[in-house]
Amino acid sequence: MDDLTARVRAFAEERDWQQFHTPKNLAMALAGEVGELIAEFQWLTPEQAATVMDDREAGARVRAEIGDVMIYLTRLADVLGIDLEEAALTKLAEVAVRYPADDVRGSAAKR
């Protein structure tokens, strides 16, 4: 993650874009890119969605949108001083307590 963060930061700095990379702007850009990712699945059946990567063109679009999401998420975390890996691992540990595997196996119910 450190290499990706540094490369995304350098990309922005080389273009003097850090002035536009406020948390608000980055969060909005991230939401837009997530919307574009969602659009790739919008009218697919569950079966088509599960095999989207088997279609060369659709798979390439999904991969590109996931790349955009990752770039904006990485940049947002960097601007806010958040360690993405630490944040994800902390959240995973919290969710594990709330949803013990033996209690929730096979259920999608929220707690």
N, C-alpha and C positions, 0 to 999 in steps of 0.2 A: 504494500500500500504506500510506503514512503516514496518509492520510485514514481509511482503513478501521480501521487500528490505533487511531487517536485516537478514533474513534467507538465502537468496541467497548470501549475502556478507559473512556470517559465513561459508557457504558451501565452498566458494572459499578459504577463509582464512584457514580453517581446512586442506585443501589439498595443501596449498601454491601455489595456482593457480593465485593469484592476480598479480603475475609477468607477466603472459601471457595475462591478461585482460586489454590490451590497448584499447583505443577507436577504432582504426583500426581493431584489431583482433575481438573485440566484434561486430562491425558493419558487418564484413565479416561473422562471425558465425551466426548472426541474419539473414542476407540475405540467407545463406545456409538453415537455418531452414524454412524461408518463402518459399523457393523453394521446400522443402520437403512437406510443407502444400499444395502448389499449385499442386504438383504432385498427391495428393490424389483426386483432382477434375479434372485433366487434360482431361480425356476421358469420363467424365460423361455428360449426357444430362443435360439441365437446370432442368428438373424434378427430375432426379436422384440426382443432387447436392443439391436440396432443401430438400430432404429426406434422405441425407446421414447418419444422426444420427439415423435413424430407423434401419439401418443395424449394428448389434452388432460389427462385426469386423472392418468394415470401420469407424464406429463412434468412436471406441476406438483409431484407428490410427489418425483420425482427432483431437480428444481430446488431444492425446499425442503431436502431432505437435504444436497445439496451446499452450500447456504447455511449450514446448521448446522455442517458439517464445516469450512468456511472460517472461520466465526466462532470456533470452538474452537481451530483451528490458529493463527489470528491472535492470539488471547488468550494461548495457551500460549507462542508465540514472544515476545510482548511481555513477559510475566512473566519469561521466561528471558533477555531482552535479546538475542534473536536477530533479525537482519535477515532476514526470510523470502526476499526477492528475492535477496539475496547468498548465502544458504544454498543456494537452488535453483540459482543459476548456478554456484556452486562445485561442487555435486554433479554437475551436467550436464557440466561440464568434466572432472571425474574419470572419469565414465562414458564420455565420448567417447574418453579415452585407453585405457580397458580394452576398449572395444568399437569399434575403428576401423570406419567405415562400409564400407570396401572389404573388410574381413575377415569381417564378420558379416551383410552384407546378406541378408535373407530367412531368417535363422536365429534361432530363439528360444532357442538353447542358452545356458546360463549359463557364465560364465568366472570 
